[in-house]
Amino acid sequence: MSNGFSIAVIGVEEPFLRELVSLSARTDLDLTVASDAEELVGRKFDLAIVEVKGGDDFIPKVKQIPSDAIFGLAKDLSYQETISLLELGVVDYMTQPYSALTVYEALERELLQDENKQLMSYNSQHSYSTREISSAVFTSPLLEYLVSSDVISLDYKQKIELAWQEALANALEHGNLELESVWKNDLDIDGKDRFTKIKKARLNDPRYADKKLTVTVNYKNGELSFTIKDSGSGFTLAEKIPLYKTEEPYGRGIKLMNAVMDEVLYENGGTQLTLKKRI
């Protein structure tokens, strides 16, 4: 790791704290340890490591510290807690078990990414039928390359892929198949929901199954973008906002995309979605 990086270590408990301090003595880590974020207000750090404790306001306190990134450590995280951390600005996190060395390696990737982000440019575009997308898990060789080049971590890659899968699912279901989320609450006498039944029928109907989705992946100057163009009739974002502000089991994909990505852009009347991430 390059010299001169300053790291705030906040609320991290023994014995892991002892391991981290010991490792710093053998590396170029410049650690400043504090039990609470308020002890470090007014100081500038390249990165803050914080032990995340559920049910409190620890991360908002850490955000008071001028730092370029926040890295979280936790015993365990629920889906909703993960979303909350990403929304609050945590760039990466680890859950137990972890060691001082694995955390150091993750920090190294985070701090060095600005030096590596000019490694390459990349662009690809492919079209798929609704039927093809419905039975495949989308991934990109670009993400594999960025992991192997230590530009991003495997965890980081998985978060981006999760956002991409949510975007594809939305384009597939609400774009090409023209399904409505509220149908998930419409159950028949056998307990089967209307959404699933109509989805199955339309995947076997060429009028829907043969519609195209165009996927474009671009990476340039440290910015990753993922664009999906569907063949649906589109929508306005305003009409969808009430859905994902509720506690219903739909709309969570939109929350996830906004939490993971830096920009979520709807264009062409809602038939095109672009996700952007600086890495």
N, C-alpha and C positions, 0 to 999 in steps of 0.2 A: 504494500500500500504506500502511496506517496506520503512524504513527510508533511507535517503541519496540520493534519486534520484534527480538529478538536471535537470531542464527544462528551455530551452530558449523560450521566447514568443516574436515573431517577427512580427511587422506590424499589430498586432491585435488592432482593434479600439474599442472605447466606443460604446455602454454601456457594450458590452460583456467583455471587458478587466476588467472593474470594478468588474463584477460578478466573473470572474476567480480569481482575486486577493483576493476578499473577501472570496471565498471558500478556497483558499490556507491558509488563516489564521486559518481555522478550521480543516485543514488536515495536512499531512506531505509533501505537495508539496513545493519544493524549487524553486521558480520562479525567473528568471532574465528577465526583460522586456526591449525590445529595439525596436526602430522604424525601424531600418535597420540592416541587417545581418552584415554589415561591422563593426558595433559597437562592435561585439562580436568575431571577428576573433582572433584566438589564445587561446580562452578559450575552455574547454572541458565540454560537457553536455551529459546526458544520452539520451535526446530526445529534438527535436526542434518542437515547434508549430508555424506554419506560416499561415497567412491569405493570401490565393491565390487570386491574382487579374489577370484576363485574359489579354493576350496581352503583358505581360512584362516578364522580366527575373528574377523574384523574387526567384523561386526555385533554379536555378543555384547559386544565391548568397548565399542562405541558406546552400547549400551543401559545402560552404567554411568553415562552422562551424564544428569542430570535434564533432559529435554526433552519437549515435548508430542508430537513426531512425528519420524520419521527418514525422510529422502528419499535414495534411492540413485542413484548414477551408475555405469554399467558399460559396458565395451566391447561385451560380448555376454552373454546369459544363456540357459542351457538351460531347458527346462520345469521340471526338478527344482530348479534354482537359484532360479527365480522363486518356486516354491512355498515353498522354504526361507526366502527373504527375507520373504515375506508372513507366514509363521508366526512369524518373529522380530520382527515389529513394524514393518517398513518400510511406510509408508502409501502411497508412490508411488515410481516409479523411472523413469529414462530410460536408453536404450541409445544408443550413438553411431550416427549423428552428432547432436550437440546443440550449442547455443551458449549463451553466458551469458544471452542474452535469453530463449530458450525455457525455460531453467531458472528464470529469474526469474519468468516468467509462471506457471509451474507452482507455484512457491512462493507466489505471490500468491494463487492459487486456494485453496491449502491453508490459508494463514493467515487468509484472509477468510471461510472457509466458515461459521464460527460466526455472522458478521454476516448471512449470507445464508440460513441454514438455516430461518428463519421465513418465507421468501418465500411459501409456499403449503402447502395440504394437498391431498391427492389420494387417490382411492379408485376402483378399477375391479374388476369381477369378470366373467369370461367362462367359458363352458363350451365344450369342444372334444371332438370324437370322437378316438379313438386314431388313426384314419386321417388326420384333419386335422393333428394335431400331428406325425405322423411325416414329413410332407412339407413342413413349414414351419419357418422360423427365427423364433423368438419374439423380439420386441423390445417396448419400451414407449415411448409418446410422453413419458412422465414423464422417462425418462432423457435423451431428446433435449432436453427443456426444461431440465433441470438442467445440461446441457452448455452450451446457448445462454445460460443465465443466469450462467455462470461459477461455479456451485456445485461442479461436479465437472469434471475434465478428461476428454478423449476416452479416454485410456488407462484412467482410473478406470472410466469407463462400460463399456469393453470387458471389464475384469476382472469387473465385476458381471454383465454379460451372459453371460460364460463360466460363472460359477457357476450362473446361472439355467438355462442350456442343459443343464448336467450334472444339475441337479435334475429338469428335465423329462424328460431321457433315462432317468433312473432310474425315474421314475413311469410312463413309457410302457412301458419294457421289463420291469421287475421287478414293477410294479403291474398295469397293464391287460393286458399280454401274458403275464405270469406266467413270464418267462424266468429261467433260472438262470445266473449268471456262469460257473460251472464247465463249462458246456456249450461254452464257447469253446475248451477244451482237447481236446474230443472230436471228432477228425477222422475222416472217412470215407476210403475208398480213393483218392478223387480229391483229398484234401487240403482238403475243404470242412468247416467246423466246424458242429457240431450247432446252436449258438446262432443263427447266421445263417440256416440253413435253416428252423428252426422259427419264427423271427421273420417271415420272408417269408410262410410259410404262414398264420400267425395274422393278419397284416395283411390277408389276403384272406378271412378267416373272420369273418363278421358277429358271431359270439359274442364276439370279441375286438375287432375293428375298430370296432364301434359303442359300445364302452364310453366313458364320459365322464371327462374330466379337467377340474376346475374350477381356474382360475387367478385369484388375487386379488393385486392390487398396491396397496400403501398407503404414503403418505408423510405424516408428521405430526410436528411438533416436531423436525425434523432426523433422524428415524429412517425408514429405508426398509425395508419388509417385503414379502416375496414368498412367497405360500402356494400350494401345490399339493395338491389333494385328488384321489386316484385312486380307481378302482373295483376295486382288487385285494383280496386277502385279508389283506394286511398282513404284518408281520414284527416281531421283537424286535431291537433294536439289538445286543444281546449276541451273537446268532447271526451277525451280519454282521462284527463286530470282527475275528475271525480272518482274514477274507478281505482286508480292506484293510490289514492289517499285514504281508502278504506282498509279494513282488516280482512277483506275477502281474500280467498286463496288465488286471486289473479291480480295482475299489476305489479307483482314482485319483481318480475324480470326487468321492468323499466327502472325500478329503484336500484336494482343491482347494476345495470348498465351505467346509470348516472354515478353510482358510488365508485365503480372500478375505473371508468374512462374519464378523461379530462373534458371531452366534448361529446355530446350526443345531438346530432343534427338531423332533423326531418325535412326532407325536400320533395319537390315534385308532387305536391298534394298529399304527402304522407306515403307515397309508394317507394321512396328511397330513404334509406337510413345510413348515416355515416358515423362511425365511432372513431374518435381520435385519442391517442395517448402519447405523451412525451416520455421517452425512455432514454 
